[in-house]
């Protein structure tokens, strides 16, 4: 028996002779404590203080009915689950049935042989101690889970604190919507001026979820946000992604890789240079035409030494660019089927030509489509107006 939970036997019986007899039966048992309560009216208080692992209780006592005391023990929170062995002077099937119906665990005609008393005391105590240890393990696990949830919440707040401030005024306006799934996000996006004539925009999505994906997303995002890619011109999207691919090979990132869309807008020439590495296509509405800025290379980290190319597209005045992760389009519908990409494409084509809060509308739409408030993947979306 574990030292933390010794056998603790409480005997409730109005006859001191019975108390002494049981005490002697158990006296030689190691790691066992015995308490005798001759007053049944104080039995609950004694039990709450002593915390027995098994209760032996007589059914015939003055001042209180034995079956009523069984009810009291089962109604009391401190003894509700403690094994209860009722003692009777004779075998009475009707009384035995009532005792079991009220919550007794065992029935003995007093007093049996010492071997039987010791065996039943140990048997019931072992079961109760196992219950206590299981409950303690559950409590410890629940506490650990609460601590982990708190840590994950703090980490999620940190990740979100790295996201840029929306641009609500000026020649270029950028709005965004980021709603992480229940786990740590693997999405990261940002934008900043490299110089007065070059605005960098990017969105990346790390494979998987959880701490590992979030750490990689933060690491890659910090490299981009601080322009700390040695030997590379941040104004060249293909060169940037090529260097990222060298820096973040999946065999050094616990098997994780990421897709990325990286673009650089140049106002003086009204051009957008971009590189798409395995990422969902961004949509550019320019001069009434919607351009799908597709991926032309695999995700970052999958193939070492792979060069990535830079593509360029014209950006007319009043153009609009949508950059997003797959969490806004790969939606399991309420009926269990996946939302067809063609339907997504039709919806985005229509939405690009409408005013108002496109991001909020789409978030509400996919929540309704999936039938869940919390989505299965991170929802990340940037709406850029030139």
N, C-alpha and C positions, 0 to 999 in steps of 0.2 A: 504494500500500500504506500503511495507517495507520501513523503513526510509532510507535505503541505496540507494533506487531507487525512488526518488520522480517523480511525473509526470512533464515532461518538454515539454512545447508546443512551437514550433517555427512556427510563421506565416510569410509567404513570400507573400507580397501584396504591390503593389505600392500606394495604397490609405490609407493615414493615418486615415481616418474616419473608414475604415474597421478594421484597427489595434486597434483603441480605442474601437470600439464596441465589438470585441472579448475579449479584455482585461477586459472590464467590465463584460462580461458574465462569465469569469473564476475567477474574483477577489475574490469571496467568497469561493472558493474551497480550502480546506486545503491541505497542502503538495504538492502544485502545483506552478511551476515556468513558467512564460510566457515571451517570447522574440519576439519582432516584428522586422522584417527585411523589410524595404521598398525598398531596392535596390536588385533586383534579381541577379545582377552580382556578388554580394558579399555573396549570400545565402550559397554557399558551405563552404566558410571560416567561416561564422557565425555558421553554423551547426557543423562544426568540433570543434569549440571552446565551443559551448553551450551543445552539446551532447543531443539532444532532444529525448524524448521517442515517440513523434508523430510530424509529420510535416503537417501543413496546407498550401497549396500552390495554389495561383491563377493561372489560365490558360491564362489570357489575361493581359500581362504586357508589358511596353516599353522595348526596348534594347535586349530582349531575348524572344523567343517563350516558352510558358509554357510547351508544350510537350517536348521541347528540355531540359528544366530544369529538367523535370522528368528523362530523360536519364542521365543527369549529376549526379543527386542524386543517381541513381542506379549504376552508374559506380564508384562512390566515395566509398572507403572502409569504411569510417566512417559513411556513411548513407545508405549503401547497404541494410541493413535489417530493417531500421527504418520505421515504418508504415507511409505511405504517403497518405494524403487525399487531393484530388484536388478540387478546388473551381471554380465554373463557374456561370455566370450570368443567364444561362438558361439550360434547359435539352436538351442536344444534343447527341443522341445515337451514332452517328459516332465518335464524339470527346471523349465521354465516353469510347467507345470500344478501341480507340487508347491509351488512358491514361492507361487503365487496361493492354493492351498488353505491354506497356512499363514498367510496374511494379507498378502502383498505386494500393493502397489497397482499396480505397473508393472514393466516389464522392458525393459532396454536392452542391446543388444550393444555392448560397449565398444570403442572410444569413438566415439560418433556425432559428427556435426557440432556445432559450438558452438551454432548456432541451435536445434538440437533439444534440446540439454542445457538451455539457458537457458529454452526454452519449457516443457519438462516441469517444471523446478524451479519456475518461476513458477506454472504451472497447479496443481500439487499444493500449493504453499504457500498460494495464494489460498483453496483449499478448506479447508485446515487453519485458517488465520487466521479464516475465516468461522465455523468451528466454535468456535474460542476466543471470538470476540466474541459468538456466540450463547449460549455457556455463561456468559460474564460477565454478559450481559444477564439470563439466567435467575437467576443468583445474586443480582444486584442486585434483581430483581423479588421473589425469594423473601425477601430481607432486608426489603424494603419491606413485603411482606405480613405478615412476622412483626412488624414494628414497628406496622403498622396493627392487627393482631390484638391486640397488647398494649395499644394505646391504646383499642380498643373494649372490651377486658376491663375496663380501668380505668374507662371510662365506664359500663359495665354495673354495676360494683360501686357506683359513685356513685349511679346511679339507684336501685339496690336499697337503698342506705343511707338514702334519703329515705322509705322505706316505714315505717309506724307499727309500734309494738310491739304484739303481740297483747294483748288484755285477757282475762286468765284468771281474774279474780276480780271481785267486785262485782255490782251489780244488772244490769249489762249486760256480756255477754261477747262478744268478737269474735275469731274465728280467721280466718286467711286463708292462701291458697296462691298463690304467684306463681312461675311457671316460664317464663322468657323463651325465645323461640325462639333460633336461632343468631345472629340479628342483634340490634342494639340494640332494646330494647323501646319500643313506642309506647303501652303501658298505664301508667296511674298511678292510684293510689287512696289514700285516707286517711280519717281520722276524728279529730275533736277536739271538745271542749266549747266552745261559743261563750259559754255562761254556765252557771250551775248547772242550768238547766232546758231547755237546748237542745244536743243532740248532732248535729253535722253529719257526714254520711257521703257519700262520693262515689267514683265510679269512672269514669274516662274512657279512651277508646281512640282514638288518633290514626290517621288513614288511613296506610297504607303501613308500611314498616319502615326501619330505619337511623337515621343520625345526625339527619336533619331531623325525623323523627317523634319521636325521643327528646327532642330539644331543645324541641319544642312541648309534649310531655307534661310535661316538667319545668317549663317556664314556666307553663303553666296550673295544674299541681299546686301550685307555689309560691304563686301568687296565691290559691288556695283555702286552702292551709295557713296562710297569714299573714293571712287576712281583709283583703287589700289591694285590695278592689274599691271604688273611691270612689263615694259616693252611693248605696250599695246596702246593704240590711239582709241580712246573711248568714243570717238566720233565715227568709228568704223564698226558697225554691228557684227559683220562676219568675223573680223579680227578679235572682237571681244568674246564672242561665243567660242571661237577656236581656242582662245586662251583659257576660258572657263572649262572647256572640255579637257584640257591638259591638267588643270588644277584639281578637278573634282572627278577623277576616274572612279567608277563604282567599286573597283576592287580595293580602294582605299576609303570607301564610305559605307562599309558594311552592306555592300550590295545595292545601295540606293543610287538613283539617278534622278535627273529632273529635266522636264521640258521647259523651254523658255521662249518668249517672244521679246525681242529687244529691238527698239527702234530709235532713230535720231531724226528729229524734225529740224529742218533748216528754214527759218522764216524768209531769209533774203532770197532764196530760190524757190520757196514753196514746194519743197521736196521732202519726202519721208524715206529715209534709208532704213532697212530692217533686215533682220535675220530671224527665221523661225526654225527652232530645233525641236521637232517632234511635238510642238504645241498646237492646240486648236487654232484654226485660222482666225486672225483678226479681220474685222469688217471695216472698210473705209468707204464712206459715202462722199464722193467728190464729183462736183459738176453733174449731179443727177445719176451718176453711175456707181454701183456698189462693187468694190473690188474685194475679193477674198484673198487675204494675204496668207497663203498656205505655207505649210511646212515643206521644206525641200531637203531636209537632213534629219537624222535620228536624234534622239534625246541626248543631252549632255551627260557624259560619263560612260556611254555604252561602247564607243569605239575609239581607242587611243589613236592619236596622231591624225585625226580626221580634220581636213580644212572645211570651214563653213563659209558660205558665200554671202555677199551683201546684195540685196535687191533694192531697187529704188522705184518709187511711185510718185506721181505729181499730186499735189494737194491744192485744190482750188479754194478760193475764199469761201468761208462758210462750211467747209468740209467737216465731217464728223467721223471719229474713229472709235470703235469698240474693241477693247482688249479684255480677254476673260480666260478663266480656267475651265476645265471640263466639268466642274461642279455645277455650272449653270445649264449644262446641256445633257449630261449623262444622268438622266432622271428615271428611276424606277417608278412607274405609274402605280396608282392604287390597285390596279388589277394584276400587278406583278410583271407586266411587260415593260420593256424599255421604251422610252419616248423616242420615236424615229428621228434621225438626224435631219431628214427632209422637212419634217414638221418644225423642227427648231430653226432651220434655215429660212423657211417661209415666215416664221414669226419674227425673226430678227430683221429680215428684209423689210417687213411692214413697219416694225417699231422704229427703225432708223429714220424713217421719213416723218415721224410724228414728234410733236413737242411734248414737254412735260417730263416727269420723273420716270424715264425708261427703266432705270435700275430698280427702283421700288416696285414698279409694275411687274417687272420680270420676276423679282423675288416672290411677290405674292402669288404669281401665276404658278411657279414651280412648286411652291408649298402646297397649293391646292391640287396640282397635278399629282404630286406624290402622296398626298393625304397625310403629310406629317409637317409639323411646325419646324422640327429639327431635321435638316437634310443629311443625307448619307455622306456627303463630301463637302469640302469648303466651297462657299459661294464667293468668288472674287471677280470683280468686274469694274473696268475703268471706262468712262465715257468722256472722250476728249473732243472738244470743239475748237476748230482753228479759225 
